[in-house]
Every structure is written in structure tokens, then in C-alpha cells.
Amino acid sequence: MSTGENRRVGQVKEITSLTNPIVKDIRALAMKKFRDQQNAFMAEGLKLVIDALDLGWTIRTLVFGKSQRGNQAVEKVAARAVAAGALVLEVSEKVLGAITRRDNPQMVLGVFEQRWTTLKQIRPADGDLWVALDRVRDPGNLGTILRTVDAVGAKGVILVGDTTDPFSVETVRATMGSVFAVPVAKAGVDAFLAWRKTTDARFIGTHLKGSVDYRTVDYARGAVVLVMGNEQQGLPDALADACDALIRIPQAGRADSLNLAVATGVALYEMRRHALPSVGREEQ
């Protein structure tokens, strides 16, 4: 990949052509096949790039718009990227728009190495909360769930089966930077069920046929893995049968189900209610 080859520490290049091979390689990261080949992905926005660097993610390429020359915050990030051995590109807004496929692109973006957690590394301790997602299809849902997991202080996400890519442009955008803070693992159903036997965590699934109101369960005891089903089909029998309890979220209106990200958020906030700080509490 051109963004990772022939790189010198301290190298800054100015690019104005859409046909530049480095630009072509970065644009290709919109495709999962290329992301997998290069073990890389793109994150847009100065804040996301700073978050990633602060959390120790490996940056390969930093791209910023020519209009940002003289912006102290951008120049500081560029210096950090150069020091980390990354290629730094100063480009026209036309090139930025082509890379991001947006009319009003962010003026800073970074190309980072992917980072995965393995099931063997996940050993839920007392009070830990993980989310397992079965065949999640929508990148917006996955990104929103990663952001919510980050917000409530849960430990991470396990992707089960054939899921959407957490490092797609759409998912990363939806995480608003939480992709850099939330560990993500992926596993087939069989591997996930085998791992389930190695942990003492309680597995709690949401299910339309769940017999337990989600508000009545004591989540403060031990570690918990919240198991969420696919957007269209819900939890398959193999995963539902592996759960210690199946909960339901009551609904008073005509809708018979909630959006996956919404349902996950509702359950997560209830599960973490005892651990979240109170807002607006008066001092005694």
C-alpha cells in the first residue's frame, strides 16, 4: 500500500491530484476487502485523530486540508504523526472531498491500523459488562452501540457470526470516536459458545419471548454478557438457549420491537444504573 511504503520519518507531502496513487489507496479503504488486506481503516475529524493518538493507536497516514495550514491544533497533530513515523499529506479540499465522498469534508483524517481483541483475552471480572452482537448488519447500529458501550463504561463488544465491519467508514463515523476506546472481538457462533463455557459471567439475552422484565433483574452481581440478536431475526435458538435469562423490554405502543441500537442502549443503561454517577445531586 502506498501509504505505508517508502515512508521517512518527517516526511510531509503536498498532493493536489485525485489520480495520485496514495490518494487512490486511501479512497480504497472504503472497501472492506481493501481494509482487510491492509489491516487499516480511515477516521475523519481532528478530535477522532487526537483521541486515537492519545489511546496509542498506530497511525499510518495523516491527511489535512491546505486551509488548515497555520492552525496550531492541526500542526500539533501533524507533528505527532510525523514523530510516530506516519506519512503526512497536505491536500486540496477537492482531494479531501474525493477521499471522504462528502461535499463538506472534515479537514483532517487519519489512516490507522486495525486493532482487535481475542476471546481468549476476555476474562470478565465481577462488575464487568460486555455486549455480544449476533450478525449485526447495519453500520449505524453498530457504531451507535459502540458509542453507547463507551458512554456507560461497559468493557467491550463481541461480534458473533457474519457482522458488519466495525472499521467501515459509516461505522467509525457513527461511533464519534468511541471505536478507539471500546475493545472489539469477533468470533463464529461455535467459538463464542465454547468461550461461554470458560467464563462464570451471566449471559442475558433480549428476546421478544423473554419472560423477565428487564427492569427486575439484579445486574450488579457478578459479570454480565448482554446478548443481542440480529435486526431482523432476533436471537437464534443456539444463542438463546445459552443464556441464563431472557429479558424483554415492555412496549405500550403499536410497535412490536425496538431498533437494535435503541434496545441495546435501554438495556445497557439499566444494567449500569447502579454504577453510573447521579446527575444534579444536591450536596448535603
N, C-alpha and C positions, 0 to 999 in steps of 0.2 A: 504493500500500500504506500502510495507516495507520501502520505502524511507522516509515515514512520520511517522513511528511508532517507539516507544521505543527510541526516539531521546533525547540525552542530549546535552545541550549547551557545546561546547568544544570537542565534540566527533569527532575524526578522525580515520577512519578505513582503513586498507590496505587489498585490495582484489586482488587475482590473479586467482580465479576460475570463469569460464564462467557460472557455474551452481549456483553461489551464488544467493539467492532469490532477493537481492537488484538489482543486475545486470539484472536479468530477468525482474523485474518490470520496470527498466529504458528502456530496449530494447522494452518492450511492448508499450511504448509511441509512437512508430512508427505507431500504430493502432489508428484510430480516436475513436473507441469505448472505448478504454482504456484511451485515453486523456480526453474524456468527463466524464468518470466515476471518474477519479481522479482530474479533473479540472486542469490539468497540461500539460506541454509541455517541450521540450528539445531545448536548444540553444547551438550551438557549437562555440568555439573560445573565447580566452581571452577578446578581445575587446567587443564582444557581452555581455559577462557576466558583464564586468565593466559597460557598458552602462546601462544594466538592473538594476544593483545595484544603480548606480548614479540617475536613474529615479524612484527609490523607488519600484521596482517590488519585490515581495516576492520570495525568493529563498528557495527551499526545500532541494536540494542536489547539491553539487559541486563535480565534478569528475576531477581529473588531473592525468596525466601520471607520473609514477615514475621518469622518466628522468627529470622532472621539479623541482625535489627537489633541493632547493638552489636557484631557480630562484626568485629573490626578488619580481617581479611583481606578480607572481603566489602565492607566500606565503602571500603577502599582501591581495590578493583577498580571499585566503583561510581563513585568519584571519577575514576578513569582513563577510564571510559566516558563520563562527563559531559564531561570535558575533550576527548574525541575527538569530541564532538558527538552522542553516542548518546542515545537515549531510555532512561531507567532506570525500571523498573517494580517496585514493591514489591507482591507479590501474596500471596493466601492459599495454603495448601497445597492446597486444593481446586482452585484455578486451576492451580497447578503440575502437579498430577496430570492434569488435563484436557489441558494442553499436551503433556506428555510421554507421556501414555497409560500411566502407571505408577502402581501403588498406593503405592510408596515412592519418590517422585521425588527427583532431585537438587535441592538447594536454590538452585542458581544455574545459569542457562543464558544463552547469548548467541545473537543472530542476527547472522550475518556475511555479507559479500559473498563470492560465489564467486570463486575465482582459478584460472585455467587457464594452462598453458604451451602454446606452439605448437610444432609440429615444427620450424619454422624457427629457433626459439631453442635447439634441442637440437643441440649440436655435441660429441659425445663425445670427450674427450681421453684420452690414454694413462692407463690405470688406471681409467677410469670404467666403471661398470656400471649399465645401465638394464634395466628389465623391461618387455616388451611382452606384454599380455594379450589374447588373442583371444576376444571375445564372452563374457567372464566374466559369469556370471549371478547368482551368489549374493553378496549384500551382505556376509555374514560372511566369505566367502573373500576378497573384495576388501579389506575392512577389515584382515583379518589379514595379507594380503600387503603392504599399505601400512605396517603396523606393523613387519613383518619387514624391508622395504626400509630403513626408518628405522634399525632396530637394527643392520644390517650396514654401514651407511654407503654404500649404493648411492645413485645420483643421482636416480632418479625412476621413474615408471611411465607407459607409453604404453598407452592403451586403444584397441584396434583393433576396428572394427565396432560392432555393437549390443551394448553392455555395460550392466551395472547402474550406477547413479548413485553416484559416489564421495561425493556430498554428501547421500545419503539418511540418515535418522536412524539406520538399522541399520548402515550402513557406517561412519559417523562414530563411533558407539559402539564398533565393533569395532577402530577404529584406536587407541583410547585416547590421542588427541591427535596421533598421527603424521600425520593428514590435513593439519595445519598446517605440517609440516616437510618433506613429500615433494611435489615438483613433479609435477603430473599433466597429461598431454596426451591428446587424443582425436583419432582420425583414422579415415577409412574405409580399407579394405584397399588400394585403389589408391593413395591418398595415402601410406600407410605404405610400400608397396613403392617408390614414387617417391622417398621420403625415404631409403630404404635405399641407393639408388644414389648418394646425395650424401655418404655417410659411409664412412670406412675401418674402422669398427668391425666386429668379427666377430659375426655373428649365429648364435647357438647355440640350437637348439630341443630341447625334450624330446619324445620320441616313443617309443611302445611298440615301434616297429620300429627304434629307434635302434641303430646298430651299435657305438657307442662308450660304454664305461662312463664315467659322469660323473666318476669319481674319477681318470681317467687323462689328462684334458685339462689343458694348461697355460693357465690363465686369467689369469696375471699379465702376459701380453704384449698390449699394445695396449688398446683399449677393447672392451667386450663388451656386446651386447644379448641378454639371455636371453628367448627367445620361448616363451610357454606357451600351450597350446591350451585350448579350451573344456572345461568339466567333463565333458560327456557325449561329445563327438565328437573331442576332441583337436585337433591341428593340422590345418587343411585343407591340401590339396596346394599351393596357391598360396604359403602361408607356409612350409611345409616345404621346398619347392623353393628358396626364397630364403635358406635358412640355409646357413652354411658347414659346419656339422656338426650331426648329430642325435645327442643323447646319450640314454641310458636309465639309470634308477635300478634296479638289480637288487633282486629281492624273493625271499625264501626261503619265505614262507608261501603260503597258498592265494589270497590277494587278487591280482588281476591288475593293479591300478592303485592309485595313491595319491590321496587328496584333493588338489585343486588347490593349496590354500594350503600343505599339508604338503610336496608335491613342490617347490613354488617355494622354500619355506624350506630344504629339504635342499640344493637346487642352489645357492641363494644363499650359504649358509654355506661350501660347498665352494669356490665361486668367490671368496669373500672371505677364505678361510682364511689366505692369506699376509699379508693386510693387517690382520687382527684381532689385538688385543693378547692375549698369553698370560695366562691366569689362574693365580694361585698359583705363579708362577715364583719360585724362590728367588734371593735376591741373592747375587752372587758375592763 
